[in-house]
Amino acid sequence: MGWDQATARQIIVPRGARVFEIDSPHAWADLCRRFPLDVTASRRHDWYRATSRVGRWVIPDWLEVARKFDAVHLTVAGYLSTAGLAVPVADDLMTVLAGWDPDQTFWLAEVAQNEATH
């Protein structure tokens, strides 16, 4: 990407932050089951090529997730056990954890603070 530098900042997560932990395929499926967004039309071809599975696909509806959680964190164990697999959500629904890095957190609300501003 042509980057030659990066900045890393420590953040402080308040005790009351509502963080959903993805630590297994079951946890990812649970998030998708609770907040389903059908993405079959946009993902079916790519995810078929990756998994050989034909059917309906869902991911979490992030707007709905944000109403319940401040952040979603993917643990290293969650990444290693889930990424790239066809994960059952319901009888006719599957999902794939894609586009994440190990130990990544997606913040859905502004609750964390930079150490410098705390």
C-alpha positions in Angstrom: 0.0 0.0 0.0 3.0 2.3 0.0 2.9 3.0 3.7 6.2 3.8 5.4 5.1 4.6 8.9 2.3 3.8 11.3 1.1 5.1 14.7 0.0 2.9 17.5 -1.9 4.2 20.5 -2.9 2.4 23.7 -6.5 2.8 24.5 -8.4 2.5 27.8 -11.6 0.5 27.7 -14.1 1.5 30.4 -15.2 -1.2 32.8 -18.8 -1.0 31.6 -18.0 -1.4 27.9 -20.2 -4.0 26.2 -17.8 -6.1 24.2 -18.9 -9.3 22.3 -16.0 -11.8 22.2 -15.7 -14.1 19.2 -13.6 -16.9 20.5 -15.1 -19.8 18.5 -17.2 -20.7 15.5 -20.1 -21.0 17.9 -19.7 -17.4 19.1 -19.6 -16.1 15.5 -22.7 -18.1 14.6 -24.4 -16.8 17.7 -23.7 -13.2 16.6 -25.0 -13.9 13.1 -28.1 -15.7 14.5 -29.0 -12.9 16.9 -28.4 -10.1 14.3 -28.8 -11.7 10.8 -28.2 -9.7 7.6 -28.8 -11.8 4.5 -25.8 -11.3 2.1 -26.5 -14.2 -0.2 -26.7 -12.1 -3.3 -23.3 -10.4 -2.8 -21.4 -13.3 -1.2 -22.7 -16.6 -2.7 -20.2 -16.9 -5.5 -17.1 -16.0 -3.5 -18.1 -18.1 -0.5 -19.1 -21.0 -2.7 -15.6 -21.0 -4.3 -14.1 -20.9 -0.8 -16.4 -23.5 0.9 -18.2 -25.5 -1.9 -21.4 -24.8 -0.1 -24.6 -23.8 -1.9 -27.3 -21.9 0.1 -28.1 -18.8 2.0 -25.5 -16.7 3.7 -25.6 -14.2 6.5 -23.3 -11.8 8.4 -24.1 -9.7 11.5 -26.2 -6.6 10.9 -23.7 -4.2 12.4 -26.3 -1.5 12.9 -28.3 -3.9 15.1 -25.2 -5.2 16.8 -24.3 -1.6 17.8 -27.6 -1.3 19.7 -26.5 -4.1 22.0 -22.7 -3.9 22.1 -20.0 -1.2 22.0 -17.4 -3.4 20.3 -16.8 -6.9 18.8 -13.5 -8.5 19.5 -12.1 -11.5 17.6 -9.7 -13.4 19.8 -6.7 -15.2 18.2 -8.3 -18.6 19.1 -11.5 -17.4 17.5 -9.7 -16.4 14.3 -7.7 -19.7 14.1 -10.8 -21.8 14.7 -13.3 -19.8 12.5 -11.8 -17.8 9.7 -12.6 -19.0 6.2 -14.9 -21.9 7.3 -18.6 -22.3 6.4 -20.2 -22.0 9.9 -23.8 -23.2 10.4 -26.1 -20.5 11.8 -29.5 -22.2 11.4 -30.9 -25.0 9.3 -30.7 -23.1 6.0 -28.2 -20.4 6.9 -24.4 -20.4 6.9 -21.8 -17.7 7.5 -18.1 -17.1 6.9 -15.8 -15.1 9.1 -13.9 -13.0 6.5 -12.1 -9.7 6.5 -10.9 -9.8 10.1 -7.4 -10.0 11.6 -6.5 -12.0 14.7 -7.1 -10.1 17.9 -8.9 -7.3 16.1 -11.7 -5.2 17.7 -14.3 -3.3 15.7 -15.5 -0.4 17.8 -19.2 0.4 17.2 -19.5 3.2 19.8 -17.1 5.8 21.1 -16.4 4.5 24.6 -12.7 3.8 24.4 -10.3 6.6 25.1 -6.7 7.3 24.0 -4.3 7.0 26.9 -3.1 10.5 26.1 -6.6 12.0 26.5 -7.6 10.1 29.6 
